[in-house]
């Protein structure tokens, strides 16, 4: 699935592009990768927000979100990362 949103007129031609991929790995885990990128009029990526969600076959969920911005060197650098783990309660 892919979606592109045009930015308002007069905002330096920055577009927001979202790409979502999903699948099942060899262990039976469901993996969803949601990547949102801010792209300038020349096609350069300015910033990304990537969220990878994994639901294991046992029901545990891991969410890894990384926000990156382009640095003076032209490379993306992570400025924030948040990992959340929700484990299935086997006692309940």
C-alpha positions as CSV (number, residue, x, y, z in Angstrom):
1,X,0.0,0.0,0.0
2,X,1.3,3.4,-0.8
3,X,-0.1,6.9,-0.4
4,X,1.2,10.4,-1.4
5,X,-0.2,13.6,0.0
6,X,0.5,16.9,-1.7
7,X,1.6,19.7,0.6
8,X,-0.2,23.1,0.6
9,X,0.8,25.6,-2.1
10,X,3.8,27.8,-1.2
11,X,5.4,25.3,1.2
12,X,8.6,24.7,-0.8
13,X,7.1,21.6,-2.6
14,X,7.5,19.2,0.3
15,X,5.5,16.0,-0.1
16,X,4.7,13.4,2.6
17,X,5.0,9.9,1.3
18,X,3.8,6.8,3.2
19,X,4.7,3.2,2.4
20,X,3.2,0.3,4.4
21,X,4.5,-3.2,3.9
22,X,3.4,-6.3,5.8
23,X,4.1,-10.0,5.9
24,X,4.7,-13.1,7.9
25,X,8.3,-14.2,8.8
26,X,9.6,-17.7,9.0
27,X,8.7,-17.9,12.7
28,X,5.0,-17.0,12.0
29,X,5.4,-13.5,13.3
30,X,3.3,-10.8,11.6
31,X,5.5,-7.8,10.7
32,X,4.2,-4.4,9.6
33,X,6.6,-1.7,8.5
34,X,5.0,1.8,8.2
35,X,7.4,4.4,6.7
36,X,6.5,8.1,6.4
37,X,9.0,10.4,4.7
38,X,9.1,14.1,4.0
39,X,10.5,14.6,0.5
40,X,11.5,17.9,-1.2
41,X,10.8,18.9,-4.8
42,X,14.1,17.4,-6.0
43,X,13.3,13.9,-4.4
44,X,15.6,14.3,-1.4
45,X,14.4,12.7,1.8
46,X,14.3,15.3,4.6
47,X,12.9,13.3,7.5
48,X,11.4,9.9,8.2
49,X,9.2,8.3,10.8
50,X,9.4,4.5,10.6
51,X,7.2,2.3,12.8
52,X,7.9,-1.5,12.8
53,X,5.3,-3.6,14.6
54,X,5.8,-7.3,15.2
55,X,3.1,-9.5,16.6
56,X,4.6,-12.9,17.5
57,X,2.9,-16.2,17.1
58,X,2.6,-16.3,20.9
59,X,0.7,-13.0,20.9
60,X,3.5,-10.7,22.2
61,X,3.7,-7.3,20.4
62,X,6.8,-5.2,19.8
63,X,6.6,-1.7,18.4
64,X,9.8,0.1,17.3
65,X,9.4,3.7,16.2
66,X,12.4,5.7,14.9
67,X,12.3,9.4,13.8
68,X,15.2,10.5,11.6
69,X,16.2,13.8,10.0
70,X,18.8,14.6,7.4
71,X,22.0,16.1,8.8
72,X,24.6,18.5,7.3
73,X,26.4,15.5,5.8
74,X,23.3,14.6,3.8
75,X,22.7,11.4,5.7
76,X,19.7,10.5,7.9
77,X,20.3,10.5,11.6
78,X,18.0,9.0,14.2
79,X,16.9,11.7,16.7
80,X,14.4,9.7,18.6
81,X,13.7,6.0,19.1
82,X,11.0,4.4,21.2
83,X,10.6,0.6,21.6
84,X,7.5,-0.8,23.4
85,X,7.0,-4.4,24.3
86,X,3.6,-5.8,25.3
87,X,3.8,-9.4,26.5
88,X,0.9,-11.8,26.7
89,X,-0.2,-12.5,30.3
90,X,-0.1,-16.4,30.5
91,X,-1.4,-16.3,34.1
92,X,-4.8,-14.8,33.2
